Amino acid sequence: MTAIALTIAGSDSGGGAGIQADLKTFSALGVFGTSAITAITAQNTLGVSAVEDISPRMVRAQIEAVLTDLDVGAIKTGMVSRAETILTIAETLRRSGRRAVVDPVMVATSGHRLLREDAMAALTEQLLPLAMVVTPNLHEAALLCDEAIAADEAAMIRQAQRIAGYGPAAVLVKGGHGAGDESTDILFVDGEVTRFTSPRIITRNDHGTGCTLAAAITASLALGQELPEAVGNAKAYLCGAMQASEGLNIGRGRGPVHHFHRWWQAGL
């Protein structure tokens, strides 16, 4: 049977993040990708210059069109800037009986805010309780907890616990924006902590890393993997994509990771 995943997210015209990164990741990992677009962004490697939201009615129609026909094994949500759209997605997920991998996209790599101030409550109260796992980076975890950015592993675990209080089944606090020679992600499930550590990769081609990791987790879940295995495999995939990104020369700013590094390196 063909594994299928659905991404509900914004479109990145530069191709490095959002829907484009998600669909590339799904394909690279052997999963058929479907999508529901929540917003259109005008962006490139230098930043975001404009954002236009898709109506909640159209977002709902896209999700329902996919779920009523295709056997979707896993769902991911990404950029959702408006409270109305978040409420629509949450309502649709509840009706379908589905949980999702929720990537709480709040601020772009360039610093452009992608989640409106008035949408925070809808995110925490309506969408996070429907998350199989929520995947904030250090900045997003701090915003969700209304705290300073975690400076050490103990603070990451404490913030994961606080975010778990919103109701997701699991929380993955990502340490990629931290310091030190290693990057550690903290998976918090039912009071238990699992650490995923890798050498820190320094590269300017890091646009879309959060989208790519969450999409890789989603693809792995669609393939039938349990969450800890899915997270570990997703992190390994992202590390490879970041290392291989040095071979790309795309744009004048923060370039994308190399989603198809395994295929290109094999000459396929």
C-alpha positions as CSV (number, residue, x, y, z in Angstrom):
1,M,0.0,0.0,0.0
2,T,1.3,3.5,-0.8
3,A,2.0,5.6,2.2
4,I,0.3,9.0,2.0
5,A,0.8,12.2,4.1
6,L,-1.0,15.5,4.2
7,T,0.6,18.9,4.9
8,I,-1.5,21.9,5.9
9,A,0.8,24.9,5.6
10,G,1.8,28.0,3.8
11,S,3.5,28.2,0.3
12,D,7.1,29.5,0.1
13,S,7.7,30.9,-3.4
14,G,11.4,30.4,-2.8
15,G,10.9,26.7,-2.5
16,G,12.9,26.2,0.7
17,A,10.3,26.0,3.4
18,G,6.5,25.5,3.8
19,I,4.5,23.3,1.5
20,Q,7.3,23.0,-1.0
21,A,9.8,21.7,1.7
22,D,7.1,19.4,3.0
23,L,6.3,17.8,-0.3
24,K,10.0,17.4,-1.2
25,T,10.6,15.7,2.1
26,F,7.6,13.4,1.7
27,S,8.8,12.4,-1.7
28,A,12.5,11.9,-0.6
29,L,11.3,9.5,2.1
30,G,9.1,7.5,-0.2
31,V,5.7,8.9,0.8
32,F,3.1,10.4,-1.5
33,G,2.4,14.0,-0.5
34,T,-0.8,15.9,-0.5
35,S,-1.4,19.5,0.6
36,A,-3.8,22.1,1.9
37,I,-2.4,25.6,1.5
38,T,-3.2,28.1,4.3
39,A,-1.3,31.1,3.0
40,I,0.8,32.3,0.1
41,T,4.1,34.0,0.9
42,A,6.3,36.1,-1.4
43,Q,9.7,35.1,-0.1
44,N,13.2,34.0,-1.2
45,T,16.5,33.3,0.6
46,L,16.7,37.0,1.7
47,G,13.3,37.0,3.6
48,V,9.5,37.4,3.4
49,S,8.2,40.4,1.5
50,A,4.4,39.7,1.5
51,V,1.8,37.3,3.0
52,E,-1.7,36.6,1.7
53,D,-4.0,34.2,3.6
54,I,-6.2,31.7,2.0
55,S,-9.8,31.8,3.3
56,P,-10.7,29.4,6.1
57,R,-13.5,28.0,3.8
58,M,-11.0,27.1,1.1
59,V,-8.6,25.6,3.7
60,R,-11.4,23.4,5.0
61,A,-12.4,22.4,1.4
62,Q,-8.8,21.3,0.6
63,I,-8.4,19.2,3.7
64,E,-11.8,17.5,3.3
65,A,-11.1,16.8,-0.4
66,V,-8.0,14.9,0.5
67,L,-9.3,13.1,3.6
68,T,-12.6,11.9,2.0
69,D,-10.7,10.2,-0.9
70,L,-7.2,9.3,0.1
71,D,-6.0,7.0,2.8
72,V,-3.8,9.5,4.7
73,G,-1.5,7.9,7.2
74,A,-0.3,11.1,8.9
75,I,-1.0,14.8,8.9
76,K,1.3,17.8,9.5
77,T,0.4,21.5,10.2
78,G,2.8,24.3,9.6
79,M,2.3,28.0,9.0
80,V,-1.2,29.1,10.1
81,S,-1.3,32.9,10.7
82,R,-5.0,33.6,11.5
83,A,-7.1,32.4,14.4
84,E,-10.0,31.7,12.1
85,T,-7.9,29.3,10.0
86,I,-6.6,27.6,13.1
87,L,-10.2,27.0,14.4
88,T,-11.2,25.6,11.0
89,I,-8.3,23.2,10.9
90,A,-8.9,22.1,14.5
91,E,-12.6,21.5,13.8
92,T,-11.8,19.5,10.7
93,L,-9.2,17.4,12.5
94,R,-11.7,16.7,15.4
95,R,-14.4,15.6,13.0
96,S,-12.0,13.3,11.2
97,G,-10.7,11.9,14.5
98,R,-7.1,12.7,13.6
99,R,-4.1,14.1,15.5
100,A,-1.4,15.9,13.7
101,V,2.3,16.7,13.8
102,V,2.1,20.4,14.7
103,D,5.0,22.6,13.7
104,P,4.1,25.9,15.5
105,V,5.5,28.2,12.9
106,M,5.6,31.7,14.5
107,V,8.6,33.5,13.1
108,A,10.5,33.0,9.8
109,T,14.2,32.4,9.8
110,S,14.5,36.0,8.5
111,G,12.7,37.3,11.6
112,H,9.4,38.0,9.9
113,R,6.5,37.2,12.2
114,L,4.2,34.6,10.6
115,L,1.7,34.1,13.5
116,R,-0.6,37.0,14.4
117,E,-0.7,38.1,18.0
118,D,-4.4,37.3,18.3
119,A,-3.9,33.8,16.9
120,M,-1.7,32.5,19.8
121,A,-4.7,31.6,22.0
122,A,-6.3,29.6,19.2
123,L,-3.1,27.8,18.6
124,T,-2.6,26.8,22.3
125,E,-6.3,26.1,23.1
126,Q,-7.6,24.5,19.9
127,L,-4.7,23.1,17.8
128,L,-2.1,21.9,20.3
129,P,-4.5,19.6,22.1
130,L,-4.9,17.8,18.8
131,A,-1.2,17.3,18.3
132,M,0.4,13.9,18.2
133,V,3.6,15.8,18.7
134,V,4.3,19.6,18.7
135,T,7.8,20.6,17.4
136,P,8.8,24.0,18.6
137,N,12.4,25.3,18.3
138,L,13.9,27.2,21.2
139,H,12.4,30.6,20.2
140,E,8.9,29.1,19.6
141,A,9.0,27.1,22.9
142,A,9.9,30.4,24.7
143,L,7.0,32.2,23.1
144,L,4.6,29.3,24.0
145,C,5.8,29.5,27.6
146,D,6.1,33.3,27.7
147,E,9.6,32.8,29.1
148,A,13.2,33.5,28.1
149,I,14.8,31.2,25.6
150,A,16.0,28.0,27.2
151,A,19.8,28.3,27.9
152,D,20.3,24.6,28.9
153,E,18.8,21.2,28.7
154,A,17.0,21.6,32.1
155,A,15.2,24.6,30.8
156,M,14.3,22.8,27.6
157,I,12.7,20.0,29.6
158,R,10.9,22.4,31.9
159,Q,9.4,24.2,28.8
160,A,8.5,20.9,27.2
161,Q,6.6,20.0,30.4
162,R,4.7,23.4,30.3
163,I,3.8,23.0,26.6
164,A,2.6,19.4,27.3
165,G,0.1,21.1,29.6
166,Y,-1.7,22.4,26.5
167,G,-2.7,18.8,25.7
168,P,-0.5,17.4,23.0
169,A,0.4,13.8,23.2
170,A,4.1,14.6,22.9
171,V,6.5,17.6,22.7
172,L,9.7,17.8,20.8
173,V,11.8,20.9,21.8
174,K,14.5,21.4,19.1
175,G,17.9,22.6,20.1
176,G,19.2,23.6,16.7
177,H,19.2,27.3,17.5
178,G,21.3,26.7,20.7
179,A,25.0,26.8,21.3
180,G,27.8,24.3,21.6
181,D,29.3,21.5,19.4
182,E,26.2,19.3,19.7
183,S,22.5,19.9,18.9
184,T,20.1,18.1,21.3
185,D,16.4,17.8,20.8
186,I,14.2,16.8,23.7
187,L,11.2,14.5,23.2
188,F,8.8,14.6,26.2
189,V,6.1,12.0,26.3
190,D,4.1,11.1,29.4
191,G,6.7,12.5,31.7
192,E,9.6,10.6,30.0
193,V,12.4,12.4,28.3
194,T,14.3,11.0,25.2
195,R,17.3,12.9,23.9
196,F,18.3,13.0,20.2
197,T,21.8,14.4,19.8
198,S,23.9,15.1,16.7
199,P,27.0,17.3,15.8
200,R,25.9,20.9,15.3
201,I,26.1,21.8,11.6
202,I,27.1,25.3,10.8
203,T,25.8,26.4,7.4
204,R,24.1,29.4,5.8
205,N,21.8,26.9,4.0
206,D,19.4,26.3,6.9
207,H,16.1,27.8,5.5
208,G,13.2,25.4,6.1
209,T,14.9,23.2,8.7
210,G,11.9,23.2,11.0
211,C,9.4,22.4,8.2
212,T,11.7,19.7,6.9
213,L,12.1,18.0,10.3
214,A,8.4,18.0,11.1
215,A,7.6,16.8,7.5
216,A,10.2,14.0,7.9
217,I,8.5,12.9,11.2
218,T,5.1,12.9,9.5
219,A,6.5,10.8,6.6
220,S,8.0,8.3,9.0
221,L,4.7,8.1,10.9
222,A,2.8,7.5,7.6
223,L,5.2,4.6,7.0
224,G,4.1,3.1,10.2
225,Q,7.0,4.0,12.5
226,E,6.4,4.7,16.2
227,L,7.1,8.3,17.4
228,P,10.6,7.9,18.9
229,E,11.8,6.0,15.8
230,A,10.2,8.5,13.6
231,V,11.9,11.4,15.4
232,G,15.3,9.7,15.3
233,N,15.0,8.9,11.6
234,A,13.8,12.4,10.8
235,K,16.7,14.0,12.6
236,A,19.2,11.8,10.7
237,Y,17.5,12.8,7.4
238,L,17.7,16.5,8.3
239,C,21.3,16.3,9.3
240,G,22.2,14.7,6.0
241,A,20.2,17.3,4.1
242,M,22.0,20.1,6.0
243,Q,25.4,18.6,5.4
244,A,24.7,18.2,1.7
245,S,23.3,21.7,1.4
246,E,26.9,23.0,1.1
247,G,26.8,21.6,-2.4
248,L,23.9,23.9,-3.4
249,N,24.2,27.5,-4.6
250,I,20.7,28.9,-4.4
251,G,20.0,32.6,-3.8
252,R,22.0,35.3,-2.0
253,G,20.8,34.7,1.5
254,R,19.8,31.7,3.7
255,G,19.6,28.9,1.2
256,P,17.6,25.7,1.6
257,V,18.7,22.3,2.8
258,H,19.2,19.6,0.2
259,H,16.0,17.6,0.4
260,F,17.1,15.0,-2.2
261,H,20.6,14.6,-1.1
262,R,20.4,10.8,-1.0
263,W,19.2,10.6,-4.5
264,W,21.5,13.2,-6.1
265,Q,24.6,11.7,-4.3
266,A,23.6,8.3,-5.7
267,G,23.4,9.8,-9.2
268,L,19.7,9.0,-9.6
